[in-house]
């Protein structure tokens, strides 16, 4: 259990319940372009140097934390950030997939280096259309990939650990010579609908079956109301055993033939499904 999406049981830092990221935009009425809240001045990364470099490049920054402080820090952090066009979200540690509330309190696009950050900030600050486009997700909603990632936290990591261990125990039992294998079907009474397996048909069958049970995904009531939606759709179907990183971002059946090849190689194939 680590923050890495490649671990057996990823432990994320954020859930929908913590912050209303879909709250309407407020007027950006501060004279400084950006705000920073940094109070750990001994972090082993470049964040303080980055602030200094940005200021040298002409970016005015209001610092509310102990480090480089030039504004009174006794303020509500989230409410203060809402008044700035930009905010800096630097973590204390550089660790794979370690993303804390700093990012989610800001939700600023990731950029490559300090000079390009300064250039982009200046451009967006003087081009309202481009700035509004950069935050269009506030109006249109985040991507399905982002929703799928945050939805993962709706099932507590301790529960996901139990599921992981139970799956490993079951797999070990199935390898035993005494194990009596069940027929390769999930429910009784179901028959072959078609001899031609396609991705679209598989997704349709899975969605139809799930909805027939009147199940409600656990994330449904966790999301902001504007992101709950009326209809479920499938974000990804993938073989059991993949890491969350692969399942969310890199694995995908390329074609119907690719799916068919996987099923031929795994006659009783087991899949997991991510709904959004």
MIDOSE-1310 file (N, C-alpha, C; in nm, 2 decimals, decimal comma, always signed):
residues 276
xxxx	+0,08/-0,12/+0,00/+0,00/+0,00/+0,00/+0,09/+0,12/+0,00; +0,09/+0,19/-0,11/+0,17/+0,32/-0,12/+0,08/+0,42/-0,21; +0,14/+0,54/-0,22/+0,07/+0,63/-0,31/+0,08/+0,60/-0,45; +0,17/+0,52/-0,49/+0,20/+0,48/-0,63/+0,08/+0,41/-0,69
xxxx	+0,04/+0,45/-0,81/-0,07/+0,37/-0,88/-0,02/+0,24/-0,93; +0,11/+0,21/-0,92/+0,16/+0,08/-0,96/+0,17/-0,01/-0,84; +0,13/+0,03/-0,72/+0,13/-0,06/-0,61/+0,01/-0,15/-0,61; +0,02/-0,26/-0,53/-0,10/-0,35/-0,53/-0,22/-0,29/-0,48
xxxx	-0,21/-0,20/-0,38/-0,33/-0,13/-0,33/-0,29/+0,02/-0,32; -0,32/+0,10/-0,42/-0,28/+0,24/-0,42/-0,36/+0,32/-0,31; -0,30/+0,41/-0,24/-0,37/+0,49/-0,14/-0,36/+0,64/-0,19; -0,47/+0,68/-0,24/-0,48/+0,82/-0,28/-0,50/+0,92/-0,17
xxxx	-0,48/+1,04/-0,20/-0,49/+1,15/-0,09/-0,62/+1,23/-0,10; -0,69/+1,21/-0,21/-0,80/+1,30/-0,23/-0,93/+1,22/-0,26; -1,04/+1,28/-0,22/-1,17/+1,22/-0,25/-1,26/+1,34/-0,29; -1,37/+1,31/-0,36/-1,47/+1,41/-0,40/-1,52/+1,49/-0,28
xxxx	-1,53/+1,43/-0,16/-1,60/+1,49/-0,05/-1,51/+1,60/+0,02; -1,38/+1,60/-0,01/-1,30/+1,70/+0,06/-1,31/+1,84/+0,00; -1,32/+1,86/-0,13/-1,32/+1,99/-0,19/-1,43/+2,00/-0,30; -1,50/+2,11/-0,30/-1,59/+2,13/-0,41/-1,52/+2,19/-0,53
xxxx	-1,45/+2,11/-0,61/-1,37/+2,16/-0,72/-1,46/+2,22/-0,83; -1,59/+2,18/-0,83/-1,68/+2,24/-0,94/-1,75/+2,36/-0,89; -1,71/+2,42/-0,78/-1,77/+2,54/-0,74/-1,75/+2,65/-0,84; -1,85/+2,74/-0,86/-1,83/+2,85/-0,96/-1,71/+2,93/-0,94
xxxx	-1,65/+2,98/-1,05/-1,53/+3,06/-1,04/-1,56/+3,20/-0,98; -1,47/+3,25/-0,90/-1,49/+3,38/-0,84/-1,40/+3,48/-0,91; -1,43/+3,61/-0,90/-1,35/+3,71/-0,96/-1,21/+3,70/-0,91; -1,11/+3,71/-1,01/-0,97/+3,71/-0,98/-0,92/+3,86/-0,96
xxxx	-0,94/+3,91/-0,84/-0,92/+4,05/-0,82/-0,79/+4,09/-0,74; -0,70/+4,00/-0,72/-0,58/+4,03/-0,66/-0,48/+4,09/-0,76; -0,39/+4,18/-0,72/-0,30/+4,24/-0,82/-0,19/+4,15/-0,85; -0,15/+4,06/-0,75/-0,04/+3,96/-0,78/-0,10/+3,85/-0,87
xxxx	-0,02/+3,80/-0,95/-0,06/+3,69/-1,04/-0,09/+3,56/-0,97; -0,01/+3,53/-0,87/-0,02/+3,40/-0,80/-0,01/+3,41/-0,65; -0,05/+3,30/-0,59/-0,04/+3,29/-0,44/+0,04/+3,16/-0,41; +0,11/+3,17/-0,30/+0,18/+3,05/-0,25/+0,17/+3,04/-0,10
xxxx	+0,15/+2,91/-0,05/+0,14/+2,88/+0,09/+0,25/+2,78/+0,12; +0,37/+2,82/+0,16/+0,48/+2,73/+0,18/+0,54/+2,76/+0,32; +0,53/+2,66/+0,41/+0,58/+2,68/+0,55/+0,69/+2,58/+0,59; +0,71/+2,48/+0,51/+0,82/+2,39/+0,53/+0,94/+2,44/+0,44
xxxx	+1,03/+2,51/+0,50/+1,14/+2,57/+0,42/+1,25/+2,47/+0,40; +1,25/+2,35/+0,46/+1,36/+2,26/+0,44/+1,33/+2,14/+0,35; +1,22/+2,15/+0,27/+1,19/+2,04/+0,18/+1,30/+2,02/+0,08; +1,32/+1,89/+0,04/+1,43/+1,85/-0,05/+1,38/+1,86/-0,19
xxxx	+1,34/+1,97/-0,24/+1,31/+1,99/-0,38/+1,33/+2,14/-0,41; +1,29/+2,18/-0,53/+1,34/+2,31/-0,58/+1,23/+2,42/-0,56; +1,13/+2,40/-0,48/+1,01/+2,48/-0,48/+1,05/+2,63/-0,44; +1,13/+2,65/-0,34/+1,17/+2,79/-0,31/+1,25/+2,85/-0,41
xxxx	+1,34/+2,78/-0,47/+1,42/+2,83/-0,58/+1,33/+2,87/-0,70; +1,23/+2,79/-0,72/+1,13/+2,81/-0,83/+1,06/+2,95/-0,81; +1,02/+2,97/-0,69/+0,95/+3,10/-0,66/+1,05/+3,22/-0,68; +1,17/+3,20/-0,64/+1,27/+3,31/-0,66/+1,29/+3,34/-0,81
xxxx	+1,30/+3,23/-0,89/+1,32/+3,24/-1,03/+1,20/+3,31/-1,10; +1,08/+3,27/-1,06/+0,96/+3,32/-1,12/+0,95/+3,47/-1,09; +0,99/+3,51/-0,97/+0,98/+3,65/-0,93/+1,09/+3,73/-1,01; +1,20/+3,67/-1,04/+1,30/+3,74/-1,12/+1,26/+3,75/-1,27
xxxx	+1,17/+3,66/-1,31/+1,11/+3,66/-1,44/+0,99/+3,75/-1,45; +0,96/+3,83/-1,35/+0,85/+3,92/-1,35/+0,72/+3,88/-1,30; +0,71/+3,76/-1,24/+0,58/+3,71/-1,18/+0,57/+3,76/-1,04; +0,47/+3,84/-1,01/+0,44/+3,89/-0,88/+0,37/+3,78/-0,80
xxxx	+0,42/+3,74/-0,68/+0,37/+3,63/-0,60/+0,34/+3,68/-0,46; +0,22/+3,65/-0,41/+0,19/+3,68/-0,27/+0,22/+3,55/-0,19; +0,31/+3,56/-0,10/+0,35/+3,44/-0,02/+0,29/+3,45/+0,12; +0,20/+3,35/+0,16/+0,13/+3,36/+0,28/+0,19/+3,26/+0,39
xxxx	+0,28/+3,17/+0,34/+0,34/+3,08/+0,43/+0,46/+3,14/+0,50; +0,53/+3,06/+0,58/+0,65/+3,10/+0,65/+0,76/+3,14/+0,56; +0,77/+3,06/+0,45/+0,88/+3,08/+0,36/+0,85/+3,19/+0,26; +0,95/+3,29/+0,25/+0,93/+3,40/+0,16/+0,80/+3,48/+0,19
xxxx	+0,76/+3,49/+0,31/+0,63/+3,55/+0,34/+0,63/+3,70/+0,32; +0,53/+3,75/+0,24/+0,51/+3,89/+0,22/+0,37/+3,93/+0,24; +0,28/+3,84/+0,29/+0,14/+3,86/+0,32/+0,11/+3,79/+0,45; +0,01/+3,85/+0,52/-0,03/+3,79/+0,65/-0,09/+3,65/+0,63
xxxx	-0,03/+3,55/+0,69/-0,07/+3,41/+0,67/-0,19/+3,37/+0,75; -0,25/+3,46/+0,83/-0,37/+3,42/+0,91/-0,50/+3,44/+0,82; -0,51/+3,36/+0,72/-0,62/+3,37/+0,63/-0,67/+3,23/+0,60; -0,79/+3,22/+0,55/-0,85/+3,09/+0,50/-0,78/+3,06/+0,36
xxxx	-0,71/+2,95/+0,36/-0,63/+2,92/+0,24/-0,71/+2,90/+0,12; -0,81/+2,82/+0,12/-0,89/+2,79/+0,00/-0,96/+2,92/-0,05; -1,02/+2,99/+0,04/-1,09/+3,12/+0,01/-1,00/+3,22/-0,05; -0,88/+3,22/+0,00/-0,77/+3,32/-0,05/-0,73/+3,28/-0,19
xxxx	-0,71/+3,15/-0,22/-0,66/+3,10/-0,35/-0,77/+3,14/-0,46; -0,89/+3,14/-0,42/-1,00/+3,17/-0,52/-0,98/+3,31/-0,58; -0,91/+3,40/-0,52/-0,90/+3,53/-0,57/-0,78/+3,55/-0,67; -0,70/+3,45/-0,69/-0,59/+3,46/-0,77/-0,61/+3,38/-0,90
xxxx	-0,55/+3,43/-1,01/-0,55/+3,36/-1,13/-0,47/+3,23/-1,13; -0,37/+3,23/-1,05/-0,28/+3,11/-1,04/-0,24/+3,09/-0,89; -0,21/+2,96/-0,86/-0,16/+2,93/-0,73/-0,05/+2,82/-0,75; +0,05/+2,82/-0,66/+0,15/+2,72/-0,67/+0,13/+2,61/-0,58
xxxx	+0,13/+2,48/-0,63/+0,11/+2,36/-0,55/+0,24/+2,28/-0,55; +0,33/+2,31/-0,46/+0,45/+2,23/-0,45/+0,44/+2,13/-0,34; +0,47/+2,00/-0,36/+0,47/+1,91/-0,26/+0,60/+1,91/-0,17; +0,59/+1,86/-0,05/+0,71/+1,86/+0,04/+0,81/+1,75/-0,01
xxxx	+0,76/+1,65/-0,07/+0,84/+1,54/-0,11/+0,81/+1,50/-0,26; +0,92/+1,46/-0,33/+0,91/+1,41/-0,46/+0,89/+1,26/-0,46; +0,77/+1,22/-0,47/+0,74/+1,07/-0,47/+0,63/+1,04/-0,57; +0,65/+0,93/-0,64/+0,56/+0,89/-0,75/+0,42/+0,89/-0,70
xxxx	+0,33/+0,97/-0,78/+0,19/+0,97/-0,75/+0,15/+1,03/-0,62; +0,25/+1,09/-0,55/+0,22/+1,15/-0,42/+0,16/+1,29/-0,45; +0,03/+1,30/-0,45/-0,04/+1,43/-0,48/-0,13/+1,46/-0,37; -0,11/+1,57/-0,30/-0,19/+1,60/-0,18/-0,29/+1,71/-0,21
xxxx	-0,35/+1,76/-0,10/-0,45/+1,87/-0,11/-0,39/+1,99/-0,18; -0,26/+2,01/-0,18/-0,20/+2,13/-0,24/-0,24/+2,14/-0,39; -0,23/+2,03/-0,46/-0,27/+2,03/-0,60/-0,42/+2,05/-0,61; -0,50/+1,98/-0,53/-0,65/+1,99/-0,55/-0,70/+2,13/-0,50
xxxx	-0,62/+2,20/-0,42/-0,67/+2,33/-0,38/-0,63/+2,43/-0,49; -0,55/+2,39/-0,58/-0,51/+2,48/-0,69/-0,56/+2,44/-0,82; -0,53/+2,31/-0,85/-0,57/+2,25/-0,98/-0,52/+2,34/-1,10; -0,39/+2,36/-1,10/-0,32/+2,43/-1,20/-0,26/+2,34/-1,30
xxxx	-0,26/+2,37/-1,43/-0,20/+2,28/-1,53/-0,05/+2,26/-1,50; +0,00/+2,14/-1,52/+0,14/+2,11/-1,50/+0,22/+2,16/-1,62; +0,34/+2,22/-1,60/+0,42/+2,27/-1,70/+0,56/+2,22/-1,68; +0,65/+2,24/-1,78/+0,78/+2,17/-1,79/+0,89/+2,24/-1,70
xxxx	+0,91/+2,37/-1,71/+1,02/+2,43/-1,64/+0,98/+2,57/-1,60; +1,06/+2,63/-1,51/+1,02/+2,76/-1,45/+1,00/+2,87/-1,56; +1,09/+2,87/-1,66/+1,08/+2,98/-1,76/+0,96/+2,96/-1,84; +0,92/+2,84/-1,88/+0,80/+2,82/-1,96/+0,68/+2,85/-1,87
xxxx	+0,68/+2,82/-1,74/+0,57/+2,85/-1,65/+0,55/+3,00/-1,65; +0,66/+3,08/-1,64/+0,64/+3,22/-1,63/+0,59/+3,28/-1,76; +0,64/+3,22/-1,87/+0,59/+3,27/-2,01/+0,44/+3,24/-2,02; +0,40/+3,12/-1,98/+0,26/+3,08/-2,00/+0,17/+3,16/-1,91
xxxx	+0,21/+3,18/-1,79/+0,13/+3,26/-1,69/+0,11/+3,40/-1,75; +0,22/+3,46/-1,80/+0,20/+3,60/-1,85/+0,11/+3,60/-1,97; +0,12/+3,50/-2,06/+0,03/+3,49/-2,17/-0,12/+3,48/-2,13; -0,14/+3,39/-2,04/-0,28/+3,36/-1,99/-0,34/+3,48/-1,92
xxxx	-0,25/+3,55/-1,84/-0,30/+3,67/-1,77/-0,34/+3,78/-1,85; -0,29/+3,79/-1,97/-0,32/+3,90/-2,06/-0,42/+3,86/-2,18; -0,46/+3,73/-2,18/-0,55/+3,68/-2,28/-0,66/+3,61/-2,22; -0,77/+3,68/-2,19/-0,89/+3,62/-2,12/-0,94/+3,50/-2,18
xxxx	-0,95/+3,50/-2,32/-1,01/+3,38/-2,38/-0,92/+3,26/-2,36; -0,79/+3,27/-2,37/-0,70/+3,16/-2,34/-0,71/+3,12/-2,20; -0,72/+3,21/-2,11/-0,73/+3,18/-1,96/-0,85/+3,10/-1,94; -0,97/+3,15/-1,99/-1,09/+3,08/-1,97/-1,09/+2,94/-2,03
xxxx	-1,02/+2,92/-2,14/-1,01/+2,79/-2,20/-0,93/+2,69/-2,11; -0,83/+2,75/-2,04/-0,75/+2,67/-1,96/-0,82/+2,61/-1,84; -0,93/+2,68/-1,80/-1,01/+2,64/-1,69/-1,15/+2,60/-1,73; -1,16/+2,56/-1,86/-1,29/+2,52/-1,91/-1,35/+2,40/-1,84
xxxx	-1,27/+2,32/-1,78/-1,32/+2,20/-1,71/-1,41/+2,24/-1,59; -1,39/+2,36/-1,54/-1,48/+2,41/-1,44/-1,63/+2,42/-1,48; -1,64/+2,44/-1,61/-1,78/+2,45/-1,67/-1,82/+2,32/-1,74; -1,73/+2,26/-1,81/-1,76/+2,14/-1,88/-1,75/+2,01/-1,80
xxxx	-1,68/+2,02/-1,69/-1,65/+1,90/-1,61/-1,51/+1,84/-1,64; -1,45/+1,77/-1,55/-1,32/+1,71/-1,58/-1,33/+1,59/-1,67; -1,22/+1,54/-1,72/-1,22/+1,42/-1,81/-1,27/+1,30/-1,74; -1,31/+1,20/-1,82/-1,34/+1,07/-1,76/-1,23/+1,00/-1,69
xxxx	-1,10/+1,03/-1,74/-0,98/+0,97/-1,68/-0,97/+1,03/-1,54; -0,99/+1,16/-1,52/-0,98/+1,22/-1,39/-1,09/+1,17/-1,29; -1,21/+1,16/-1,35/-1,32/+1,11/-1,26/-1,29/+0,96/-1,22; -1,24/+0,88/-1,31/-1,21/+0,74/-1,27/-1,11/+0,73/-1,17
xxxx	-1,01/+0,82/-1,17/-0,90/+0,82/-1,07/-0,95/+0,86/-0,94; -1,03/+0,97/-0,93/-1,08/+1,02/-0,80/-1,18/+0,92/-0,74; -1,26/+0,86/-0,83/-1,37/+0,77/-0,79/-1,31/+0,65/-0,71; -1,18/+0,62/-0,74/-1,12/+0,50/-0,67/-1,12/+0,52/-0,52
xxxx	-1,11/+0,65/-0,47/-1,11/+0,67/-0,33/-1,24/+0,65/-0,26; -1,35/+0,63/-0,34/-1,48/+0,60/-0,28/-1,48/+0,47/-0,20; -1,40/+0,38/-0,24/-1,38/+0,25/-0,17/-1,25/+0,27/-0,09; -1,27/+0,27/+0,04/-1,15/+0,29/+0,13/-1,04/+0,19/+0,11
xxxx	-0,92/+0,24/+0,12/-0,80/+0,16/+0,09/-0,80/+0,03/+0,17; -0,85/+0,04/+0,30/-0,85/-0,09/+0,38/-0,94/-0,19/+0,32; -1,06/-0,14/+0,26/-1,15/-0,24/+0,19/-1,08/-0,29/+0,07; -1,01/-0,21/-0,01/-0,95/-0,25/-0,13/-0,83/-0,35/-0,10
xxxx	-0,77/-0,33/+0,02/-0,67/-0,43/+0,07/-0,73/-0,57/+0,09; -0,85/-0,57/+0,16/-0,92/-0,69/+0,18/-0,96/-0,76/+0,05; -1,01/-0,68/-0,05/-1,04/-0,74/-0,18/-0,92/-0,80/-0,25; -0,81/-0,73/-0,24/-0,68/-0,78/-0,30/-0,64/-0,91/-0,24
xxxx	-0,64/-0,92/-0,10/-0,60/-1,04/-0,03/-0,70/-1,15/-0,06; -0,83/-1,12/-0,06/-0,93/-1,23/-0,09/-0,91/-1,28/-0,23; -0,87/-1,20/-0,33/-0,85/-1,24/-0,47/-0,73/-1,33/-0,47; -0,62/-1,29/-0,40/-0,50/-1,38/-0,40/-0,53/-1,51/-0,34
xxxx	-0,61/-1,52/-0,23/-0,64/-1,64/-0,17/-0,72/-1,73/-0,26; -0,82/-1,67/-0,33/-0,90/-1,74/-0,42/-0,82/-1,80/-0,54; -0,73/-1,72/-0,59/-0,64/-1,77/-0,70/-0,56/-1,88/-0,65; -0,51/-1,88/-0,53/-0,43/-1,99/-0,48/-0,51/-2,12/-0,47
xxxx	-0,64/-2,10/-0,42/-0,73/-2,21/-0,40/-0,76/-2,27/-0,54; -0,78/-2,19/-0,64/-0,81/-2,24/-0,78/-0,70/-2,32/-0,84; -0,57/-2,29/-0,79/-0,46/-2,37/-0,84/-0,45/-2,51/-0,78; -0,52/-2,53/-0,67/-0,52/-2,66/-0,60/-0,58/-2,77/-0,69
xxxx	-0,52/-2,89/-0,67/-0,58/-3,00/-0,75/-0,71/-3,04/-0,70; -0,75/-3,01/-0,57/-0,88/-3,04/-0,52/-0,99/-2,94/-0,55; -0,95/-2,83/-0,62/-1,05/-2,73/-0,65/-1,14/-2,78/-0,76; -1,27/-2,77/-0,74/-1,37/-2,80/-0,84/-1,41/-2,68/-0,92
xxxx	-1,36/-2,67/-1,04/-1,39/-2,56/-1,12/-1,54/-2,55/-1,16; -1,59/-2,43/-1,15/-1,73/-2,41/-1,19/-1,74/-2,38/-1,34; -1,86/-2,40/-1,40/-1,88/-2,37/-1,54/-1,84/-2,22/-1,57; -1,79/-2,20/-1,69/-1,74/-2,07/-1,72/-1,85/-1,97/-1,76
xxxx	-1,93/-1,94/-1,66/-2,04/-1,84/-1,68/-2,07/-1,78/-1,54; -2,11/-1,66/-1,54/-2,13/-1,59/-1,41/-2,27/-1,62/-1,35; -2,37/-1,64/-1,43/-2,51/-1,66/-1,38/-2,57/-1,77/-1,45; -2,67/-1,83/-1,39/-2,75/-1,94/-1,45/-2,85/-1,88/-1,55
xxxx	-2,88/-1,96/-1,64/-2,99/-1,93/-1,74/-2,94/-1,84/-1,85; -2,81/-1,80/-1,85/-2,77/-1,71/-1,96/-2,71/-1,80/-2,07; -2,74/-1,76/-2,19/-2,69/-1,83/-2,31/-2,60/-1,75/-2,40; -2,56/-1,81/-2,51/-2,47/-1,74/-2,60/-2,56/-1,65/-2,69
xxxx	-2,54/-1,52/-2,68/-2,61/-1,42/-2,76/-2,57/-1,42/-2,90; -2,43/-1,43/-2,92/-2,38/-1,42/-3,05/-2,24/-1,49/-3,05; -2,21/-1,54/-3,17/-2,08/-1,61/-3,18/-1,96/-1,51/-3,21; -2,00/-1,38/-3,24/-1,90/-1,28/-3,27/-1,88/-1,19/-3,16
xxxx	-1,76/-1,20/-3,10/-1,73/-1,12/-2,98/-1,67/-0,98/-3,02; -1,73/-0,88/-2,98/-1,68/-0,74/-3,01/-1,67/-0,66/-2,88; -1,58/-0,56/-2,89/-1,57/-0,47/-2,77/-1,70/-0,41/-2,74; -1,77/-0,36/-2,84/-1,90/-0,29/-2,82/-2,00/-0,38/-2,76
xxxx	-2,01/-0,50/-2,81/-2,10/-0,60/-2,75/-2,07/-0,64/-2,61; -1,94/-0,65/-2,58/-1,90/-0,69/-2,44/-1,94/-0,57/-2,35; -1,91/-0,45/-2,38/-1,94/-0,33/-2,30/-2,09/-0,32/-2,28; -2,17/-0,35/-2,39/-2,31/-0,34/-2,38/-2,37/-0,44/-2,29
xxxx	-2,32/-0,57/-2,30/-2,36/-0,68/-2,21/-2,33/-0,65/-2,06; -2,21/-0,60/-2,04/-2,17/-0,57/-1,90/-2,26/-0,46/-1,84; -2,28/-0,36/-1,92/-2,36/-0,25/-1,87/-2,50/-0,29/-1,84; -2,56/-0,36/-1,94/-2,69/-0,41/-1,92/-2,71/-0,50/-1,80
xxxx	-2,61/-0,59/-1,78/-2,62/-0,68/-1,66/-2,61/-0,60/-1,53; -2,52/-0,51/-1,53/-2,50/-0,43/-1,40/-2,62/-0,35/-1,37; -2,68/-0,29/-1,47/-2,80/-0,21/-1,45/-2,92/-0,29/-1,41; -2,92/-0,42/-1,46/-3,04/-0,51/-1,42/-3,04/-0,54/-1,28
xxxx	-2,93/-0,53/-1,21/-2,93/-0,55/-1,06/-2,97/-0,42/-0,98; -2,99/-0,31/-1,05/-3,02/-0,19/-0,99/-2,91/-0,14/-0,89; -2,79/-0,18/-0,92/-2,68/-0,14/-0,84/-2,65/+0,01/-0,86; -2,60/+0,08/-0,75/-2,56/+0,22/-0,76/-2,41/+0,22/-0,73
xxxx	-2,32/+0,27/-0,82/-2,18/+0,27/-0,79/-2,16/+0,35/-0,66; -2,06/+0,31/-0,58/-2,03/+0,37/-0,45/-1,99/+0,51/-0,46; -1,94/+0,55/-0,58/-1,89/+0,69/-0,60/-2,01/+0,78/-0,63; -2,13/+0,73/-0,66/-2,24/+0,81/-0,71/-2,27/+0,93/-0,62
xxxx	-2,28/+0,90/-0,49/-2,31/+1,01/-0,39/-2,19/+1,08/-0,34; -2,07/+1,04/-0,38/-1,95/+1,11/-0,34/-1,92/+1,23/-0,43; -1,95/+1,21/-0,56/-1,92/+1,32/-0,65/-2,00/+1,44/-0,63; -1,95/+1,56/-0,67/-2,04/+1,68/-0,68/-2,16/+1,65/-0,76
xxxx	-2,27/+1,71/-0,72/-2,40/+1,67/-0,79/-2,39/+1,70/-0,94; -2,32/+1,80/-0,98/-2,31/+1,83/-1,13/-2,23/+1,72/-1,20; -2,16/+1,63/-1,14/-2,08/+1,53/-1,20/-2,14/+1,39/-1,19; -2,25/+1,38/-1,12/-2,31/+1,24/-1,10/-2,37/+1,19/-1,23
xxxx	-2,44/+1,27/-1,31/-2,50/+1,22/-1,43/-2,61/+1,12/-1,41; -2,69/+1,10/-1,51/-2,80/+1,01/-1,50/-2,77/+0,87/-1,55; -2,67/+0,87/-1,65/-2,65/+0,74/-1,71/-2,50/+0,69/-1,69; -2,48/+0,57/-1,66/-2,35/+0,51/-1,65/-2,29/+0,49/-1,78
xxxx	-2,16/+0,49/-1,79/-2,09/+0,44/-1,91/-1,96/+0,38/-1,87; -1,91/+0,29/-1,95/-1,79/+0,22/-1,92/-1,67/+0,30/-1,96; -1,58/+0,32/-1,87/-1,45/+0,39/-1,90/-1,35/+0,29/-1,95; -1,34/+0,17/-1,88/-1,24/+0,07/-1,92/-1,28/-0,07/-1,88
xxxx	-1,26/-0,17/-1,96/-1,27/-0,31/-1,93/-1,13/-0,36/-1,94; -1,08/-0,43/-1,84/-0,94/-0,48/-1,84/-0,93/-0,61/-1,76; -0,83/-0,69/-1,80/-0,81/-0,82/-1,73/-0,78/-0,80/-1,58; -0,83/-0,89/-1,50/-0,80/-0,88/-1,35/-0,65/-0,90/-1,33
xxxx	-0,60/-0,82/-1,24/-0,46/-0,83/-1,21/-0,37/-0,71/-1,25; -0,43/-0,62/-1,33/-0,35/-0,51/-1,37/-0,34/-0,41/-1,25; -0,23/-0,33/-1,25/-0,22/-0,22/-1,16/-0,32/-0,11/-1,20; -0,35/-0,02/-1,11/-0,44/+0,09/-1,14/-0,38/+0,18/-1,24
xxxx	-0,25/+0,19/-1,24/-0,18/+0,28/-1,34/-0,21/+0,22/-1,48; -0,19/+0,09/-1,50/-0,21/+0,03/-1,63/-0,36/+0,04/-1,67; -0,44/+0,00/-1,57/-0,59/+0,00/-1,60/-0,64/+0,13/-1,64; -0,60/+0,24/-1,57/-0,65/+0,37/-1,59/-0,59/+0,44/-1,72
xxxx	-0,46/+0,42/-1,74/-0,40/+0,50/-1,84/-0,33/+0,43/-1,96; -0,29/+0,31/-1,94/-0,21/+0,25/-2,06/-0,27/+0,13/-2,12; -0,36/+0,05/-2,05/-0,41/-0,07/-2,11/-0,54/-0,03/-2,19; -0,55/-0,09/-2,30/-0,68/-0,09/-2,38/-0,67/-0,20/-2,48
xxxx	-0,78/-0,27/-2,50/-0,79/-0,36/-2,61/-0,80/-0,28/-2,74; -0,70/-0,31/-2,83/-0,69/-0,22/-2,95/-0,80/-0,25/-3,05; -0,85/-0,37/-3,05/-0,95/-0,40/-3,15/-1,03/-0,52/-3,11; -1,14/-0,55/-3,18/-1,22/-0,67/-3,15/-1,13/-0,80/-3,16
xxxx	-1,03/-0,80/-3,26/-0,94/-0,91/-3,27/-0,85/-0,92/-3,15; -0,81/-0,81/-3,09/-0,72/-0,81/-2,98/-0,80/-0,87/-2,86; -0,93/-0,84/-2,84/-1,01/-0,89/-2,74/-1,03/-1,04/-2,76; -1,06/-1,08/-2,88/-1,08/-1,22/-2,91/-0,96/-1,30/-2,89
xxxx	-0,84/-1,25/-2,92/-0,71/-1,32/-2,89/-0,69/-1,34/-2,74; -0,73/-1,24/-2,66/-0,71/-1,26/-2,52/-0,81/-1,36/-2,46; -0,93/-1,37/-2,51/-1,03/-1,47/-2,46/-0,99/-1,61/-2,51; -0,93/-1,62/-2,63/-0,88/-1,75/-2,68/-0,77/-1,80/-2,59
xxxx	-0,68/-1,71/-2,55/-0,57/-1,75/-2,46/-0,61/-1,77/-2,32; -0,73/-1,71/-2,28/-0,78/-1,73/-2,14/-0,93/-1,76/-2,15; -0,96/-1,89/-2,17/-1,10/-1,94/-2,19/-1,20/-1,89/-2,09; -1,16/-1,88/-1,96/-1,25/-1,83/-1,86/-1,19/-1,70/-1,81
xxxx	-1,18/-1,61/-1,91/-1,12/-1,48/-1,88/-1,19/-1,40/-1,77; -1,12/-1,33/-1,68/-1,18/-1,25/-1,58/-1,15/-1,11/-1,60; -1,25/-1,02/-1,59/-1,23/-0,88/-1,62/-1,28/-0,79/-1,50; -1,22/-0,68/-1,49/-1,27/-0,58/-1,40/-1,32/-0,46/-1,49
xxxx	-1,41/-0,38/-1,44/-1,48/-0,28/-1,51/-1,47/-0,15/-1,43; -1,44/-0,04/-1,50/-1,45/+0,10/-1,44/-1,56/+0,17/-1,50; -1,66/+0,21/-1,42/-1,77/+0,29/-1,47/-1,75/+0,44/-1,44; -1,79/+0,52/-1,52/-1,79/+0,67/-1,49/-1,93/+0,73/-1,52
